[in-house]
Amino acid sequence: MEWIKIFASDTEARGRIQTGKPQLLVIHGKRICLVLHEGNFRAVQDSCTHNGGSLSQGHVNYLGEIVCPWHGYRFDLRSGRACDSSSHDLKTYPVKSDDSGFFIGI
C-alpha cells in the first residue's frame, strides 16, 4: 500500500472537507469519496456498486451511511458494507494523519 498525501495537516483537511458532505478525490486515476462524519474521516470508492452512480454526489444519513443519488442504495461508511444484499460492498481506503500531513492509503 502507498500512502498518498492529500492535505498538509489534519487541520487543513477539516477546514476543507465539510462535515457530512461527500467530496470527490481522484488519486492515481482512482475516484475516491472522502467524508467527514462524526469527527472521523472515511474514504470509499466513489462508484456505487449497484449501477455506478457517483457517491460523492450523494449524501450521508444519520446512521453514517453514504446514500447513492441515483437509486438510494446505502453503504456503511466504516466498513463499506452494502445495506442491501442486492449490491456488492464498497472498497474502503484507510485514512491517517500525523505531523507530516493527511494521507489516504492506496
Secondary structure as a PSIPRED ss2 file (coil, helix, strand):
# PSIPRED VFORMAT (PSIPRED V4.0)

   1 M C   1.000  0.000  0.000
   2 E C   1.000  0.000  0.000
   3 W E   0.000  0.000  1.000
   4 I E   0.000  0.000  1.000
   5 K E   0.000  0.000  1.000
   6 I E   0.000  0.000  1.000
   7 F E   0.000  0.000  1.000
   8 A C   1.000  0.000  0.000
   9 S C   1.000  0.000  0.000
  10 D H   0.000  1.000  0.000
  11 T H   0.000  1.000  0.000
  12 E H   0.000  1.000  0.000
  13 A H   0.000  1.000  0.000
  14 R H   0.000  1.000  0.000
  15 G H   0.000  1.000  0.000
  16 R H   0.000  1.000  0.000
  17 I C   1.000  0.000  0.000
  18 Q C   1.000  0.000  0.000
  19 T E   0.000  0.000  1.000
  20 G C   1.000  0.000  0.000
  21 K C   1.000  0.000  0.000
  22 P C   1.000  0.000  0.000
  23 Q E   0.000  0.000  1.000
  24 L E   0.000  0.000  1.000
  25 L E   0.000  0.000  1.000
  26 V E   0.000  0.000  1.000
  27 I E   0.000  0.000  1.000
  28 H C   1.000  0.000  0.000
  29 G C   1.000  0.000  0.000
  30 K E   0.000  0.000  1.000
  31 R E   0.000  0.000  1.000
  32 I E   0.000  0.000  1.000
  33 C E   0.000  0.000  1.000
  34 L E   0.000  0.000  1.000
  35 V E   0.000  0.000  1.000
  36 L E   0.000  0.000  1.000
  37 H E   0.000  0.000  1.000
  38 E C   1.000  0.000  0.000
  39 G C   1.000  0.000  0.000
  40 N E   0.000  0.000  1.000
  41 F E   0.000  0.000  1.000
  42 R E   0.000  0.000  1.000
  43 A E   0.000  0.000  1.000
  44 V E   0.000  0.000  1.000
  45 Q E   0.000  0.000  1.000
  46 D C   1.000  0.000  0.000
  47 S E   0.000  0.000  1.000
  48 C C   1.000  0.000  0.000
  49 T C   1.000  0.000  0.000
  50 H C   1.000  0.000  0.000
  51 N C   1.000  0.000  0.000
  52 G C   1.000  0.000  0.000
  53 G C   1.000  0.000  0.000
  54 S E   0.000  0.000  1.000
  55 L H   0.000  1.000  0.000
  56 S H   0.000  1.000  0.000
  57 Q H   0.000  1.000  0.000
  58 G C   1.000  0.000  0.000
  59 H E   0.000  0.000  1.000
  60 V E   0.000  0.000  1.000
  61 N C   1.000  0.000  0.000
  62 Y C   1.000  0.000  0.000
  63 L C   1.000  0.000  0.000
  64 G C   1.000  0.000  0.000
  65 E E   0.000  0.000  1.000
  66 I E   0.000  0.000  1.000
  67 V E   0.000  0.000  1.000
  68 C C   1.000  0.000  0.000
  69 P C   1.000  0.000  0.000
  70 W C   1.000  0.000  0.000
  71 H C   1.000  0.000  0.000
  72 G C   1.000  0.000  0.000
  73 Y C   1.000  0.000  0.000
  74 R E   0.000  0.000  1.000
  75 F E   0.000  0.000  1.000
  76 D E   0.000  0.000  1.000
  77 L C   1.000  0.000  0.000
  78 R C   1.000  0.000  0.000
  79 S C   1.000  0.000  0.000
  80 G C   1.000  0.000  0.000
  81 R C   1.000  0.000  0.000
  82 A E   0.000  0.000  1.000
  83 C C   1.000  0.000  0.000
  84 D C   1.000  0.000  0.000
  85 S C   1.000  0.000  0.000
  86 S C   1.000  0.000  0.000
  87 S C   1.000  0.000  0.000
  88 H C   1.000  0.000  0.000
  89 D C   1.000  0.000  0.000
  90 L C   1.000  0.000  0.000
  91 K C   1.000  0.000  0.000
  92 T E   0.000  0.000  1.000
  93 Y E   0.000  0.000  1.000
  94 P C   1.000  0.000  0.000
  95 V E   0.000  0.000  1.000
  96 K E   0.000  0.000  1.000
  97 S E   0.000  0.000  1.000
  98 D E   0.000  0.000  1.000
  99 D C   1.000  0.000  0.000
 100 S C   1.000  0.000  0.000
 101 G E   0.000  0.000  1.000
 102 F E   0.000  0.000  1.000
 103 F E   0.000  0.000  1.000
 104 I E   0.000  0.000  1.000
 105 G E   0.000  0.000  1.000
 106 I C   1.000  0.000  0.000
